[in-house]
Amino acid sequence: MLPNGDLFPAHVNDENVGDYKVSEAGWYAVDDGENVVLGPFASLAECERNMRDHDRMTPRTL
């Protein structure tokens, strides 16, 4: 699993839905603090594609 900026993909199963404060299981993009930023997605590939799109559209501060 390769990091994409400050986001990384995580699969949240039914048992962990409450831990991540989401309403359904699936793939999510989470930040370093394990906060959900994007999702849910049906597959890892879809999650990674949306993370790349999000990264391109988010301005970086130096």
C-alpha positions as CSV (number, residue, x, y, z in Angstrom):
1,M,0.0,0.0,0.0
2,L,1.7,3.2,-1.1
3,P,0.8,6.6,0.4
4,N,-0.7,9.2,-1.8
5,G,0.2,12.6,-0.2
6,D,-1.3,12.6,3.2
7,L,-4.0,10.0,2.4
8,F,-3.9,6.3,2.3
9,P,-6.5,3.6,1.4
10,A,-8.2,1.6,4.2
11,H,-10.8,-1.1,4.0
12,V,-13.4,-0.6,6.7
13,N,-15.4,-3.8,7.4
14,D,-18.8,-4.0,9.0
15,E,-17.3,-4.5,12.5
16,N,-15.2,-1.3,12.2
17,V,-17.9,1.0,10.8
18,G,-18.4,2.7,14.2
19,D,-14.7,3.1,14.8
20,Y,-14.3,5.2,11.6
21,K,-17.6,7.0,12.1
22,V,-19.0,5.9,8.7
23,S,-22.3,4.4,7.8
24,E,-21.2,1.5,5.6
25,A,-18.3,-0.9,5.0
26,G,-16.1,-0.2,2.0
27,W,-12.8,1.3,0.9
28,Y,-12.0,4.8,2.2
29,A,-9.2,7.4,1.9
30,V,-8.1,8.3,5.4
31,D,-5.5,10.8,6.6
32,D,-2.6,10.3,9.0
33,G,-5.0,10.7,11.9
34,E,-7.2,7.9,10.6
35,N,-10.0,10.4,9.7
36,V,-12.1,9.5,6.7
37,V,-11.6,12.0,3.9
38,L,-13.2,10.2,0.9
39,G,-15.4,7.2,0.4
40,P,-16.9,4.7,0.5
41,F,-15.6,3.0,-2.7
42,A,-16.4,-0.5,-4.0
43,S,-12.7,-1.3,-4.7
44,L,-9.2,-0.4,-3.8
45,A,-8.6,0.7,-7.4
46,E,-11.6,3.1,-7.3
47,C,-10.4,4.5,-3.9
48,E,-6.8,5.1,-5.2
49,R,-8.2,6.8,-8.4
50,N,-10.2,9.2,-6.3
51,M,-7.3,9.8,-4.0
52,R,-5.2,10.9,-7.0
53,D,-8.0,13.1,-8.2
54,H,-8.3,14.7,-4.8
55,D,-4.5,15.2,-4.6
56,R,-4.5,17.0,-8.0
57,M,-7.3,19.3,-6.9
58,T,-6.0,20.1,-3.4
59,P,-3.7,23.1,-3.3
60,R,-0.4,22.5,-1.5
61,T,1.1,25.0,0.9
62,L,4.8,25.3,1.3
